[in-house]
Amino acid sequence: MKSEPPSSQSNLSKSRSVVSNQAAEHDNLSEVVTKHLETEFKRPIAQHNIDAYQYAISQINKPQIIFDSGCGNGKSTLNLAKKYPNAFIIGIDKSLHRINKLAAENSPTENKKNYCHVRADLIDFWRLAANDNIKLQHHFILYPNPWPKKHHLKRRWHGSPVFGQILALGGEIELRSNWPVYLEEFAMALALVKHTATVQPLKVTAPDYISDFEAKYHSSEQTLWQLNANLDIDSN
Ligand SMILES: C[S@@+](CC[C@H](N)C(=O)[O-])C[C@H]1O[C@@H](n2cnc3c(N)ncnc32)[C@H](O)[C@@H]1O
């Protein structure tokens, strides 16, 4: 997945709704998802992602694990750590700049914290965790880059070669987005493997935002959406 967010998402202070040439679920969704699920993804895993993964795993001090995947500046990781005191939250983002911004505001000497932030590419991090048979209590993917153009389908997480690893990690998965098509597609991809998901408008009130992107989109009066599914329940 490429790093640059699409131009319609790139202004952090003010945000416009997602502009897309795709009004509904992508016609090739089933084909792409099925092909990825049937094909082994062989791209080598980068050493820096292995290092970040091993560091994160070494920090776990709780019986349950939660991923905050694509955590941005990591604010949501802190909010989740407060909400789930019996779980260890791993905030993962490939952008060091974003994570560092938050790290500067939080004491690194705090030794009882139930979270950590790591810089890593999720494409590798998820594969490492799935290979180790890590099972999540919750998996949050909050405001993933929408990649809204039709030809972007394979950059969306459900169209990516690591959708199978997301499934393998299990747990209660929650995605939030300002583009409902993304979530409807994710739900369709889940349905292909017999998981039931709900997609509904997110009820959020200022200032109780889980993340900065949520704050930005809500302040710009955009409708926000959430997807929920329990990947531990096989709907077969
Ligand atoms: C739109 S931002 C949302 C950030 C945060 N979740 C929030 O709600 O404020 C999407 C984030 O996903 C991260 N991201 C995108 N692709 C990624 C990848 N392959 N590995 C790790 N992080 C990724 C980006 O760096 C960015 O911080």
The ligand as a MOL file (V3000), in Angstrom:
LIG
                    3D

  0  0  0     0  0            999 V3000
M  V30 BEGIN CTAB
M  V30 COUNTS 27 29 0 0 0
M  V30 BEGIN ATOM
M  V30 1 C -6.2120 8.9520 7.5320 0
M  V30 2 S -4.9290 8.5370 8.6510 0 CHG=1
M  V30 3 C -5.8290 8.0930 10.1220 0
M  V30 4 C -4.9590 8.1370 11.3410 0
M  V30 5 C -5.6460 7.7820 12.6560 0
M  V30 6 N -6.1750 6.4230 12.6390 0
M  V30 7 C -6.7420 8.7480 13.0010 0
M  V30 8 O -7.9180 8.3350 12.9990 0
M  V30 9 O -6.4400 9.9150 13.3130 0 CHG=-1
M  V30 10 C -4.4000 6.9540 8.0360 0
M  V30 11 C -3.1180 6.4650 8.6850 0
M  V30 12 O -2.8230 5.1710 8.1920 0
M  V30 13 C -1.4140 5.0710 8.0850 0
M  V30 14 N -1.1040 4.0070 7.1230 0
M  V30 15 C -1.5270 3.8980 5.8430 0
M  V30 16 N -1.0120 2.7940 5.2610 0
M  V30 17 C -0.2500 2.1960 6.2050 0
M  V30 18 C 0.5580 1.0280 6.2240 0
M  V30 19 N 0.6930 0.2590 5.1340 0
M  V30 20 N 1.2020 0.7000 7.3650 0
M  V30 21 C 1.0920 1.4830 8.4730 0
M  V30 22 N 0.3540 2.6080 8.5170 0
M  V30 23 C -0.3020 2.9640 7.4020 0
M  V30 24 C -0.9670 6.4370 7.5980 0
M  V30 25 O 0.3990 6.6820 7.8640 0
M  V30 26 C -1.9020 7.3370 8.3890 0
M  V30 27 O -1.3300 7.7600 9.6040 0
M  V30 END ATOM
M  V30 BEGIN BOND
M  V30 1 1 1 2
M  V30 2 1 2 3
M  V30 3 1 2 10
M  V30 4 1 3 4
M  V30 5 1 4 5
M  V30 6 1 5 6
M  V30 7 1 5 7
M  V30 8 2 7 8
M  V30 9 1 7 9
M  V30 10 1 10 11
M  V30 11 1 11 12
M  V30 12 1 11 26
M  V30 13 1 12 13
M  V30 14 1 13 14
M  V30 15 1 13 24
M  V30 16 1 14 15
M  V30 17 1 14 23
M  V30 18 2 15 16
M  V30 19 1 16 17
M  V30 20 1 17 18
M  V30 21 2 17 23
M  V30 22 1 18 19
M  V30 23 2 18 20
M  V30 24 1 20 21
M  V30 25 2 21 22
M  V30 26 1 22 23
M  V30 27 1 24 25
M  V30 28 1 24 26
M  V30 29 1 26 27
M  V30 END BOND
M  V30 END CTAB
M  END
